Amino acid sequence: MGYDALLVMSFGGPEGPDDVMPFLENVVRGRGVPRERLLAVAEHYMHFGGVSPINQQCRELIAALTADFAANGLDLPIYWGNRNWHPMMADTLAQMKADGIKNALGFATSAYGGYSSCRQYWEDIEKGRAAVEGAPEIHKLRQFWDHPGFVEPHADALRDALATLDPARRATTRIVFTAHSIPNSMAATAGPTGGRYEAQLNETAALVAEKAGAGPEWDLVWQSRSGPPQVPWLEPDINDHLAELAEKGVTDVAVSPIGFVSDHLEVAWDLDNEAKETAAELGLGYARAGTPGHDPRYVTMVRELVLERLSEPATDGVRAPFTAPEPVCVSAPGRRLGSIPVWDYCAVDCCKPPARPAR
């Protein structure tokens, strides 16, 4: 099967104060999140003028990809569709149809497995296609948690963050990796046998720490919880963990948000404001590592994932989501650093949607 475009798929974010509440309502629709929680999160966006950095970061990534593809003779136009705010997926698919696109590859700006980080992008595609008669087929590229183009920028950023801390206190400095917390029930069903989200993050953390020369001592903790209080989510929260570290005699922390591909609002607010303030209150030295953004190695990674798929033989429709009875595993899918199995095609029951709380 030939491919004639690349679709970059992202979460989306508001681009002005009037967008904030409609955007947040899109994000939490059907999840039973209290109104007061939405208002609190809205204040985070208002701290940045009602503008999330994520859309501009997507524009910068697409500009870098466009230049990289052209420089390397890869003739694929690049489109952009979001889950929760403009440009919305259905609108982008309508434009792709108008442009004559038939079969496109989809790159989701999420490295990991799980419902919200992988399967929901499949659902976004199918909902968008259902809204646009004759919409192109979209075939999502694989997860990339262990690709060097993702790991190495994180490792360099961690090394740079450590360099800003007092070297005399290196023995009492702790590396703390963070990712978006998810409900325990969602974590339990991530991947075909469960636990994939946490397993991949632990592998990424180990790979980043090794590449950064930071040693084997590190922690993986969670941030950005948004669900109703009666639903258990992955813990500990970064702020609670910082308090525990201070009690144990840790003097400094280098925080690396490996769960994210760019410095969007959940990084900028939860780590650069809340966690940083917590660290200051506890008397901890604090440094936050950056994310890949549009690092040239990350851009190269996307091209490599596209070329990896282009090099595979035609499969006559096997790529439709959730149709294979078992995940179709790829034994050697290009450059990898880790050991967790990877696959392109999801089983019908892979990463089941979470049960919604009773109202």
BALOBA-1460 file (C-alpha; in Angstrom, 3 decimals):
// residues 359
<rec num="1" residu="m" x="0.000" y="0.000" z="0.000"/>
<rec num="2" residu="g" x="1.380" y="3.427" z="-0.939"/>
<rec num="3" residu="y" x="1.223" y="6.431" z="1.350"/>
<rec num="4" residu="d" x="0.739" y="9.987" z="0.167"/>
<rec num="5" residu="a" x="0.889" y="12.127" z="3.335"/>
<rec num="6" residu="l" x="1.856" y="12.284" z="7.005"/>
<rec num="7" residu="l" x="-0.677" y="13.373" z="9.626"/>
<rec num="8" residu="v" x="0.783" y="14.739" z="12.887"/>
<rec num="9" residu="m" x="-1.693" y="14.030" z="15.684"/>
<rec num="10" residu="s" x="-1.585" y="15.948" z="18.950"/>
<rec num="11" residu="f" x="-3.619" y="16.784" z="22.043"/>
<rec num="12" residu="g" x="-4.395" y="20.388" z="21.155"/>
<rec num="13" residu="g" x="-4.579" y="23.459" z="23.339"/>
<rec num="14" residu="p" x="-6.269" y="26.861" z="23.634"/>
<rec num="15" residu="e" x="-4.815" y="29.842" z="21.821"/>
<rec num="16" residu="g" x="-6.605" y="32.591" z="23.707"/>
<rec num="17" residu="p" x="-8.627" y="33.187" z="26.901"/>
<rec num="18" residu="d" x="-11.973" y="32.515" z="25.199"/>
<rec num="19" residu="d" x="-10.759" y="29.069" z="24.143"/>
<rec num="20" residu="v" x="-9.807" y="27.834" z="27.601"/>
<rec num="21" residu="m" x="-13.078" y="26.536" z="29.053"/>
<rec num="22" residu="p" x="-14.416" y="25.068" z="25.770"/>
<rec num="23" residu="f" x="-11.081" y="23.296" z="25.334"/>
<rec num="24" residu="l" x="-11.135" y="21.897" z="28.879"/>
<rec num="25" residu="e" x="-14.729" y="20.744" z="28.442"/>
<rec num="26" residu="n" x="-13.631" y="18.831" z="25.341"/>
<rec num="27" residu="v" x="-10.795" y="17.231" z="27.302"/>
<rec num="28" residu="v" x="-12.927" y="15.948" z="30.184"/>
<rec num="29" residu="r" x="-16.202" y="15.229" z="28.404"/>
<rec num="30" residu="g" x="-17.803" y="12.132" z="29.959"/>
<rec num="31" residu="r" x="-15.185" y="11.793" z="32.713"/>
<rec num="32" residu="g" x="-17.103" y="13.280" z="35.634"/>
<rec num="33" residu="v" x="-14.455" y="15.882" z="36.465"/>
<rec num="34" residu="p" x="-15.863" y="18.457" z="38.932"/>
<rec num="35" residu="r" x="-16.465" y="21.980" z="37.654"/>
<rec num="36" residu="e" x="-14.221" y="23.409" z="40.356"/>
<rec num="37" residu="r" x="-11.322" y="21.318" z="39.037"/>
<rec num="38" residu="l" x="-11.862" y="22.734" z="35.545"/>
<rec num="39" residu="l" x="-11.829" y="26.265" z="36.918"/>
<rec num="40" residu="a" x="-8.598" y="25.563" z="38.773"/>
<rec num="41" residu="v" x="-6.932" y="24.201" z="35.642"/>
<rec num="42" residu="a" x="-8.280" y="27.156" z="33.646"/>
<rec num="43" residu="e" x="-6.298" y="29.437" z="35.965"/>
<rec num="44" residu="h" x="-3.124" y="27.591" z="34.949"/>
<rec num="45" residu="y" x="-3.810" y="28.505" z="31.322"/>
<rec num="46" residu="m" x="-4.677" y="32.085" z="32.249"/>
<rec num="47" residu="h" x="-1.251" y="32.341" z="33.889"/>
<rec num="48" residu="f" x="0.072" y="32.050" z="30.313"/>
<rec num="49" residu="g" x="-2.477" y="34.444" z="28.809"/>
<rec num="50" residu="g" x="-4.921" y="31.658" z="27.961"/>
<rec num="51" residu="v" x="-2.478" y="30.222" z="25.424"/>
<rec num="52" residu="s" x="-1.090" y="26.700" z="25.616"/>
<rec num="53" residu="p" x="2.409" y="26.320" z="24.180"/>
<rec num="54" residu="i" x="1.505" y="23.001" z="22.559"/>
<rec num="55" residu="n" x="0.062" y="24.283" z="19.285"/>
<rec num="56" residu="q" x="3.085" y="26.477" z="18.540"/>
<rec num="57" residu="q" x="5.340" y="23.556" z="19.423"/>
<rec num="58" residu="c" x="3.448" y="21.436" z="16.883"/>
<rec num="59" residu="r" x="3.919" y="24.141" z="14.256"/>
<rec num="60" residu="e" x="7.651" y="24.210" z="14.963"/>
<rec num="61" residu="l" x="7.883" y="20.414" z="14.754"/>
<rec num="62" residu="i" x="5.971" y="20.369" z="11.449"/>
<rec num="63" residu="a" x="8.216" y="23.106" z="10.022"/>
<rec num="64" residu="a" x="11.282" y="21.085" z="11.015"/>
<rec num="65" residu="l" x="9.790" y="17.893" z="9.569"/>
<rec num="66" residu="t" x="8.915" y="19.645" z="6.316"/>
<rec num="67" residu="a" x="12.496" y="20.855" z="5.915"/>
<rec num="68" residu="d" x="13.927" y="17.475" z="6.891"/>
<rec num="69" residu="f" x="11.695" y="15.550" z="4.480"/>
<rec num="70" residu="a" x="12.606" y="17.904" z="1.626"/>
<rec num="71" residu="a" x="16.337" y="17.650" z="2.391"/>
<rec num="72" residu="n" x="16.142" y="13.857" z="2.365"/>
<rec num="73" residu="g" x="13.968" y="13.409" z="-0.726"/>
<rec num="74" residu="l" x="10.858" y="12.256" z="1.146"/>
<rec num="75" residu="d" x="7.930" y="13.606" z="-0.846"/>
<rec num="76" residu="l" x="5.084" y="13.542" z="1.686"/>
<rec num="77" residu="p" x="2.954" y="16.579" z="2.542"/>
<rec num="78" residu="i" x="2.409" y="17.015" z="6.285"/>
<rec num="79" residu="y" x="-0.962" y="17.710" z="7.901"/>
<rec num="80" residu="w" x="-1.910" y="18.359" z="11.525"/>
<rec num="81" residu="g" x="-4.996" y="17.290" z="13.466"/>
<rec num="82" residu="n" x="-5.772" y="17.596" z="17.195"/>
<rec num="83" residu="r" x="-7.892" y="15.656" z="19.645"/>
<rec num="84" residu="n" x="-9.307" y="18.540" z="21.671"/>
<rec num="85" residu="w" x="-8.857" y="21.864" z="19.859"/>
<rec num="86" residu="h" x="-8.336" y="23.362" z="16.440"/>
<rec num="87" residu="p" x="-7.215" y="22.143" z="14.019"/>
<rec num="88" residu="m" x="-9.597" y="19.317" z="14.888"/>
<rec num="89" residu="m" x="-9.088" y="15.878" z="13.408"/>
<rec num="90" residu="a" x="-12.265" y="15.835" z="11.302"/>
<rec num="91" residu="d" x="-11.494" y="19.257" z="9.791"/>
<rec num="92" residu="t" x="-7.989" y="18.122" z="8.868"/>
<rec num="93" residu="l" x="-9.278" y="14.899" z="7.323"/>
<rec num="94" residu="a" x="-11.758" y="16.930" z="5.264"/>
<rec num="95" residu="q" x="-8.881" y="19.067" z="3.972"/>
<rec num="96" residu="m" x="-6.841" y="15.965" z="3.200"/>
<rec num="97" residu="k" x="-9.755" y="14.522" z="1.241"/>
<rec num="98" residu="a" x="-10.113" y="17.789" z="-0.694"/>
<rec num="99" residu="d" x="-6.396" y="17.606" z="-1.502"/>
<rec num="100" residu="g" x="-6.785" y="14.108" z="-2.911"/>
<rec num="101" residu="i" x="-5.019" y="12.248" z="-0.095"/>
<rec num="102" residu="k" x="-5.997" y="8.568" z="-0.004"/>
<rec num="103" residu="n" x="-3.643" y="6.746" z="2.412"/>
<rec num="104" residu="a" x="-1.664" y="8.615" z="5.054"/>
<rec num="105" residu="l" x="0.611" y="7.715" z="7.910"/>
<rec num="106" residu="g" x="-0.202" y="9.113" z="11.350"/>
<rec num="107" residu="f" x="2.399" y="10.246" z="13.885"/>
<rec num="108" residu="a" x="1.026" y="10.701" z="17.415"/>
<rec num="109" residu="t" x="3.029" y="12.980" z="19.703"/>
<rec num="110" residu="s" x="3.008" y="10.332" z="22.438"/>
<rec num="111" residu="a" x="5.751" y="7.743" z="22.854"/>
<rec num="112" residu="y" x="3.937" y="5.191" z="25.000"/>
<rec num="113" residu="g" x="1.235" y="2.557" z="25.021"/>
<rec num="114" residu="g" x="-2.074" y="2.813" z="26.853"/>
<rec num="115" residu="y" x="-5.561" y="4.101" z="26.244"/>
<rec num="116" residu="s" x="-5.048" y="7.873" z="26.225"/>
<rec num="117" residu="s" x="-1.499" y="7.708" z="24.857"/>
<rec num="118" residu="c" x="-2.155" y="5.296" z="21.975"/>
<rec num="119" residu="r" x="-5.579" y="3.721" z="21.486"/>
<rec num="120" residu="q" x="-7.436" y="6.997" z="21.824"/>
<rec num="121" residu="y" x="-5.530" y="8.294" z="18.805"/>
<rec num="122" residu="w" x="-6.890" y="5.334" z="16.844"/>
<rec num="123" residu="e" x="-10.358" y="6.347" z="18.049"/>
<rec num="124" residu="d" x="-9.731" y="9.988" z="17.096"/>
<rec num="125" residu="i" x="-8.899" y="8.819" z="13.582"/>
<rec num="126" residu="e" x="-11.997" y="6.659" z="13.296"/>
<rec num="127" residu="k" x="-14.303" y="9.365" z="14.679"/>
<rec num="128" residu="g" x="-12.831" y="11.875" z="12.262"/>
<rec num="129" residu="r" x="-13.204" y="9.504" z="9.321"/>
<rec num="130" residu="a" x="-16.802" y="8.765" z="10.289"/>
<rec num="131" residu="a" x="-17.534" y="12.497" z="10.084"/>
<rec num="132" residu="v" x="-15.983" y="12.898" z="6.613"/>
<rec num="133" residu="e" x="-17.371" y="10.737" z="3.836"/>
<rec num="134" residu="g" x="-14.542" y="9.448" z="1.679"/>
<rec num="135" residu="a" x="-11.880" y="10.478" z="4.200"/>
<rec num="136" residu="p" x="-8.417" y="9.021" z="3.678"/>
<rec num="137" residu="e" x="-7.190" y="5.942" z="5.502"/>
<rec num="138" residu="i" x="-4.780" y="6.795" z="8.325"/>
<rec num="139" residu="h" x="-2.281" y="4.201" z="9.577"/>
<rec num="140" residu="k" x="-0.662" y="5.119" z="12.873"/>
<rec num="141" residu="l" x="3.093" y="4.769" z="13.268"/>
<rec num="142" residu="r" x="4.424" y="2.662" z="16.131"/>
<rec num="143" residu="q" x="5.322" y="3.775" z="19.644"/>
<rec num="144" residu="f" x="8.831" y="5.184" z="20.055"/>
<rec num="145" residu="w" x="9.649" y="5.131" z="23.786"/>
<rec num="146" residu="d" x="13.009" y="3.423" z="23.177"/>
<rec num="147" residu="h" x="14.075" y="5.063" z="19.926"/>
<rec num="148" residu="p" x="17.412" y="6.889" z="20.237"/>
<rec num="149" residu="g" x="15.871" y="9.965" z="18.609"/>
<rec num="150" residu="f" x="13.611" y="10.256" z="21.659"/>
<rec num="151" residu="v" x="15.943" y="8.952" z="24.356"/>
<rec num="152" residu="e" x="19.089" y="10.895" z="23.446"/>
<rec num="153" residu="p" x="17.572" y="14.424" z="23.558"/>
<rec num="154" residu="h" x="16.096" y="13.596" z="26.965"/>
<rec num="155" residu="a" x="19.490" y="12.300" z="28.117"/>
<rec num="156" residu="d" x="21.346" y="15.418" z="26.972"/>
<rec num="157" residu="a" x="18.750" y="17.628" z="28.662"/>
<rec num="158" residu="l" x="19.117" y="15.676" z="31.908"/>
<rec num="159" residu="r" x="22.893" y="16.010" z="31.754"/>
<rec num="160" residu="d" x="22.520" y="19.770" z="31.233"/>
<rec num="161" residu="a" x="20.108" y="20.038" z="34.173"/>
<rec num="162" residu="l" x="22.472" y="18.156" z="36.473"/>
<rec num="163" residu="a" x="25.278" y="20.515" z="35.448"/>
<rec num="164" residu="t" x="23.353" y="23.476" z="36.896"/>
<rec num="165" residu="l" x="23.224" y="21.920" z="40.377"/>
<rec num="166" residu="d" x="25.958" y="22.159" z="43.022"/>
<rec num="167" residu="p" x="28.534" y="19.491" z="42.136"/>
<rec num="168" residu="a" x="29.649" y="19.340" z="45.762"/>
<rec num="169" residu="r" x="26.215" y="17.897" z="46.601"/>
<rec num="170" residu="r" x="26.110" y="15.330" z="43.799"/>
<rec num="171" residu="a" x="26.068" y="12.462" z="46.303"/>
<rec num="172" residu="t" x="22.810" y="13.803" z="47.732"/>
<rec num="173" residu="t" x="21.250" y="14.734" z="44.383"/>
<rec num="174" residu="r" x="18.381" y="12.605" z="43.108"/>
<rec num="175" residu="i" x="17.138" y="12.147" z="39.545"/>
<rec num="176" residu="v" x="13.364" y="12.169" z="39.299"/>
<rec num="177" residu="f" x="11.615" y="11.179" z="36.081"/>
<rec num="178" residu="t" x="7.998" y="12.228" z="35.599"/>
<rec num="179" residu="a" x="5.100" y="11.267" z="33.365"/>
<rec num="180" residu="h" x="1.395" y="12.016" z="33.243"/>
<rec num="181" residu="s" x="-0.479" y="10.078" z="35.887"/>
<rec num="182" residu="i" x="-3.380" y="7.934" z="34.669"/>
<rec num="183" residu="p" x="-6.088" y="5.976" z="36.508"/>
<rec num="184" residu="n" x="-4.878" y="2.704" z="37.971"/>
<rec num="185" residu="s" x="-7.511" y="0.887" z="35.931"/>
<rec num="186" residu="m" x="-6.112" y="2.392" z="32.723"/>
<rec num="187" residu="a" x="-2.578" y="1.445" z="33.704"/>
<rec num="188" residu="a" x="-3.718" y="-2.129" z="34.357"/>
<rec num="189" residu="t" x="-5.123" y="-2.519" z="30.822"/>
<rec num="190" residu="a" x="-2.309" y="-0.750" z="28.924"/>
<rec num="191" residu="g" x="-1.103" y="-3.084" z="26.195"/>
<rec num="192" residu="p" x="-2.394" y="-6.549" z="25.377"/>
<rec num="193" residu="t" x="-1.440" y="-8.003" z="28.773"/>
<rec num="194" residu="g" x="-1.526" y="-4.861" z="30.946"/>
<rec num="195" residu="g" x="1.081" y="-2.635" z="32.532"/>
<rec num="196" residu="r" x="2.660" y="-1.490" z="29.264"/>
<rec num="197" residu="y" x="2.570" y="2.247" z="30.053"/>
<rec num="198" residu="e" x="4.525" y="1.865" z="33.290"/>
<rec num="199" residu="a" x="6.874" y="-0.745" z="31.844"/>
<rec num="200" residu="q" x="7.795" y="1.461" z="28.884"/>
<rec num="201" residu="l" x="8.325" y="4.501" z="31.105"/>
<rec num="202" residu="n" x="10.583" y="2.524" z="33.418"/>
<rec num="203" residu="e" x="12.589" y="1.372" z="30.412"/>
<rec num="204" residu="t" x="12.847" y="4.904" z="29.027"/>
<rec num="205" residu="a" x="13.970" y="6.184" z="32.422"/>
<rec num="206" residu="a" x="16.703" y="3.560" z="32.619"/>
<rec num="207" residu="l" x="17.848" y="4.324" z="29.072"/>
<rec num="208" residu="v" x="17.899" y="8.100" z="29.636"/>
<rec num="209" residu="a" x="19.769" y="7.753" z="32.929"/>
<rec num="210" residu="e" x="22.339" y="5.471" z="31.307"/>
<rec num="211" residu="k" x="22.857" y="7.737" z="28.291"/>
<rec num="212" residu="a" x="23.177" y="10.768" z="30.569"/>
<rec num="213" residu="g" x="25.826" y="9.026" z="32.650"/>
<rec num="214" residu="a" x="23.661" y="9.671" z="35.673"/>
<rec num="215" residu="g" x="23.972" y="6.274" z="37.325"/>
<rec num="216" residu="p" x="21.374" y="3.684" z="38.306"/>
<rec num="217" residu="e" x="19.688" y="5.637" z="41.125"/>
<rec num="218" residu="w" x="16.516" y="7.358" z="40.006"/>
<rec num="219" residu="d" x="12.773" y="7.496" z="40.648"/>
<rec num="220" residu="l" x="9.747" y="7.461" z="38.341"/>
<rec num="221" residu="v" x="6.857" y="9.521" z="39.696"/>
<rec num="222" residu="w" x="3.694" y="11.124" z="38.346"/>
<rec num="223" residu="q" x="2.203" y="14.524" z="37.659"/>
<rec num="224" residu="s" x="-0.845" y="16.299" z="36.227"/>
<rec num="225" residu="r" x="-3.586" y="14.186" z="37.788"/>
<rec num="226" residu="s" x="-6.975" y="15.481" z="36.610"/>
<rec num="227" residu="g" x="-9.618" y="12.891" z="37.536"/>
<rec num="228" residu="p" x="-12.294" y="12.820" z="40.241"/>
<rec num="229" residu="p" x="-10.909" y="12.200" z="43.735"/>
<rec num="230" residu="q" x="-12.713" y="8.879" z="44.221"/>
<rec num="231" residu="v" x="-10.821" y="7.271" z="41.312"/>
<rec num="232" residu="p" x="-7.316" y="5.986" z="42.209"/>
<rec num="233" residu="w" x="-4.507" y="7.189" z="39.936"/>
<rec num="234" residu="l" x="-0.833" y="6.284" z="39.705"/>
<rec num="235" residu="e" x="1.197" y="7.644" z="42.618"/>
<rec num="236" residu="p" x="3.284" y="9.219" z="44.079"/>
<rec num="237" residu="d" x="2.698" y="12.723" z="42.821"/>
<rec num="238" residu="i" x="5.886" y="14.678" z="42.147"/>
<rec num="239" residu="n" x="5.191" y="17.151" z="44.963"/>
<rec num="240" residu="d" x="4.598" y="14.445" z="47.557"/>
<rec num="241" residu="h" x="7.730" y="12.663" z="46.380"/>
<rec num="242" residu="l" x="9.870" y="15.778" z="46.772"/>
<rec num="243" residu="a" x="8.780" y="16.006" z="50.409"/>
<rec num="244" residu="e" x="9.757" y="12.361" z="50.952"/>
<rec num="245" residu="l" x="13.173" y="12.946" z="49.366"/>
<rec num="246" residu="a" x="13.828" y="15.968" z="51.569"/>
<rec num="247" residu="e" x="13.027" y="13.902" z="54.659"/>
<rec num="248" residu="k" x="15.599" y="11.300" z="53.507"/>
<rec num="249" residu="g" x="18.395" y="13.848" z="53.256"/>
<rec num="250" residu="v" x="18.306" y="14.582" z="49.523"/>
<rec num="251" residu="t" x="19.582" y="18.116" z="48.883"/>
<rec num="252" residu="d" x="18.974" y="18.553" z="45.139"/>
<rec num="253" residu="v" x="16.746" y="17.109" z="42.426"/>
<rec num="254" residu="a" x="17.011" y="17.002" z="38.653"/>
<rec num="255" residu="v" x="13.535" y="16.462" z="37.224"/>
<rec num="256" residu="s" x="13.231" y="14.957" z="33.740"/>
<rec num="257" residu="p" x="9.728" y="14.843" z="32.160"/>
<rec num="258" residu="i" x="10.246" y="11.754" z="29.997"/>
<rec num="259" residu="g" x="6.501" y="11.308" z="29.622"/>
<rec num="260" residu="f" x="6.352" y="14.330" z="27.319"/>
<rec num="261" residu="v" x="7.743" y="15.258" z="23.917"/>
<rec num="262" residu="s" x="7.638" y="19.054" z="24.359"/>
<rec num="263" residu="d" x="7.490" y="21.722" z="27.062"/>
<rec num="264" residu="h" x="3.751" y="22.219" z="26.877"/>
<rec num="265" residu="l" x="1.558" y="23.567" z="29.671"/>
<rec num="266" residu="e" x="1.590" y="20.519" z="31.938"/>
<rec num="267" residu="v" x="5.376" y="20.711" z="31.975"/>
<rec num="268" residu="a" x="5.537" y="24.491" z="32.242"/>
<rec num="269" residu="w" x="2.954" y="24.727" z="35.043"/>
<rec num="270" residu="d" x="3.240" y="21.479" z="36.998"/>
<rec num="271" residu="l" x="7.036" y="21.366" z="37.001"/>
<rec num="272" residu="d" x="8.247" y="24.934" z="36.420"/>
<rec num="273" residu="n" x="5.746" y="26.404" z="38.870"/>
<rec num="274" residu="e" x="4.233" y="23.932" z="41.335"/>
<rec num="275" residu="a" x="7.084" y="21.429" z="41.723"/>
<rec num="276" residu="k" x="9.705" y="24.180" z="41.651"/>
<rec num="277" residu="e" x="7.858" y="26.044" z="44.416"/>
<rec num="278" residu="t" x="7.546" y="22.825" z="46.435"/>
<rec num="279" residu="a" x="11.282" y="22.250" z="46.099"/>
<rec num="280" residu="a" x="12.026" y="25.817" z="47.246"/>
<rec num="281" residu="e" x="9.779" y="25.414" z="50.289"/>
<rec num="282" residu="l" x="11.649" y="22.204" z="51.173"/>
<rec num="283" residu="g" x="15.067" y="23.807" z="50.648"/>
<rec num="284" residu="l" x="15.914" y="21.529" z="47.707"/>
<rec num="285" residu="g" x="18.086" y="22.604" z="44.812"/>
<rec num="286" residu="y" x="15.956" y="22.125" z="41.695"/>
<rec num="287" residu="a" x="16.653" y="21.772" z="37.967"/>
<rec num="288" residu="r" x="14.163" y="20.747" z="35.309"/>
<rec num="289" residu="a" x="15.430" y="19.019" z="32.174"/>
<rec num="290" residu="g" x="14.027" y="19.918" z="28.773"/>
<rec num="291" residu="t" x="12.097" y="17.767" z="26.305"/>
<rec num="292" residu="p" x="12.847" y="16.877" z="22.644"/>
<rec num="293" residu="g" x="10.595" y="19.556" z="21.077"/>
<rec num="294" residu="h" x="11.969" y="19.781" z="17.549"/>
<rec num="295" residu="d" x="15.485" y="18.559" z="18.320"/>
<rec num="296" residu="p" x="17.046" y="17.384" z="15.026"/>
<rec num="297" residu="r" x="17.411" y="13.838" z="16.381"/>
<rec num="298" residu="y" x="13.719" y="13.717" z="17.210"/>
<rec num="299" residu="v" x="12.849" y="15.041" z="13.758"/>
<rec num="300" residu="t" x="15.111" y="12.403" z="12.211"/>
<rec num="301" residu="m" x="13.325" y="9.779" z="14.306"/>
<rec num="302" residu="v" x="9.975" y="10.683" z="12.753"/>
<rec num="303" residu="r" x="11.465" y="10.357" z="9.273"/>
<rec num="304" residu="e" x="12.967" y="6.996" z="10.205"/>
<rec num="305" residu="l" x="9.601" y="5.736" z="11.485"/>
<rec num="306" residu="v" x="8.006" y="6.807" z="8.205"/>
<rec num="307" residu="l" x="10.708" y="5.117" z="6.124"/>
<rec num="308" residu="e" x="10.432" y="2.002" z="8.289"/>
<rec num="309" residu="r" x="6.738" y="1.735" z="7.391"/>
<rec num="310" residu="l" x="7.302" y="2.619" z="3.745"/>
<rec num="311" residu="s" x="9.783" y="-0.240" z="3.469"/>
<rec num="312" residu="e" x="7.259" y="-2.857" z="4.602"/>
<rec num="313" residu="p" x="5.373" y="-4.888" z="1.982"/>
<rec num="314" residu="a" x="1.742" y="-4.145" z="1.200"/>
<rec num="315" residu="t" x="-0.712" y="-5.931" z="3.504"/>
<rec num="316" residu="d" x="-4.112" y="-5.415" z="1.839"/>
<rec num="317" residu="g" x="-5.900" y="-3.698" z="4.684"/>
<rec num="318" residu="v" x="-4.379" y="-5.417" z="7.715"/>
<rec num="319" residu="r" x="-3.570" y="-1.988" z="9.054"/>
<rec num="320" residu="a" x="-7.150" y="-1.131" z="9.966"/>
<rec num="321" residu="p" x="-7.208" y="-0.522" z="13.734"/>
<rec num="322" residu="f" x="-8.356" y="-3.199" z="16.158"/>
<rec num="323" residu="t" x="-8.871" y="-5.894" z="13.545"/>
<rec num="324" residu="a" x="-5.966" y="-8.253" z="14.170"/>
<rec num="325" residu="p" x="-6.833" y="-11.087" z="16.597"/>
<rec num="326" residu="e" x="-3.374" y="-10.691" z="18.149"/>
<rec num="327" residu="p" x="-0.919" y="-7.788" z="18.085"/>
<rec num="328" residu="v" x="1.314" y="-8.046" z="15.032"/>
<rec num="329" residu="c" x="4.798" y="-7.857" z="16.521"/>
<rec num="330" residu="v" x="7.663" y="-6.308" z="14.605"/>
<rec num="331" residu="s" x="10.893" y="-8.082" z="15.426"/>
<rec num="332" residu="a" x="13.415" y="-5.488" z="14.222"/>
<rec num="333" residu="p" x="11.658" y="-2.181" z="13.509"/>
<rec num="334" residu="g" x="14.593" y="0.084" z="12.868"/>
<rec num="335" residu="r" x="16.715" y="1.673" z="15.566"/>
<rec num="336" residu="r" x="15.850" y="0.686" z="19.130"/>
<rec num="337" residu="l" x="17.575" y="0.789" z="22.490"/>
<rec num="338" residu="g" x="15.166" y="-1.200" z="24.659"/>
<rec num="339" residu="s" x="13.858" y="-4.732" z="24.883"/>
<rec num="340" residu="i" x="10.087" y="-4.488" z="25.347"/>
<rec num="341" residu="p" x="8.313" y="-5.989" z="22.298"/>
<rec num="342" residu="v" x="6.899" y="-3.495" z="19.841"/>
<rec num="343" residu="w" x="4.146" y="-3.872" z="17.275"/>
<rec num="344" residu="d" x="2.261" y="-1.863" z="14.704"/>
<rec num="345" residu="y" x="-1.245" y="-3.308" z="14.833"/>
<rec num="346" residu="c" x="-3.434" y="-3.554" z="17.900"/>
<rec num="347" residu="a" x="-5.650" y="-6.410" z="19.026"/>
<rec num="348" residu="v" x="-9.353" y="-5.714" z="19.427"/>
<rec num="349" residu="d" x="-9.111" y="-5.710" z="23.220"/>
<rec num="350" residu="c" x="-5.793" y="-3.864" z="23.523"/>
<rec num="351" residu="c" x="-5.778" y="-0.915" z="25.948"/>
<rec num="352" residu="k" x="-9.460" y="-1.081" z="26.807"/>
<rec num="353" residu="p" x="-11.121" y="2.277" z="27.483"/>
<rec num="354" residu="p" x="-11.398" y="3.072" z="31.209"/>
<rec num="355" residu="a" x="-14.711" y="2.692" z="32.977"/>
<rec num="356" residu="r" x="-16.256" y="6.102" z="33.558"/>
<rec num="357" residu="p" x="-17.228" y="7.042" z="37.137"/>
<rec num="358" residu="a" x="-20.894" y="6.970" z="38.070"/>
<rec num="359" residu="r" x="-22.481" y="10.399" z="38.247"/>
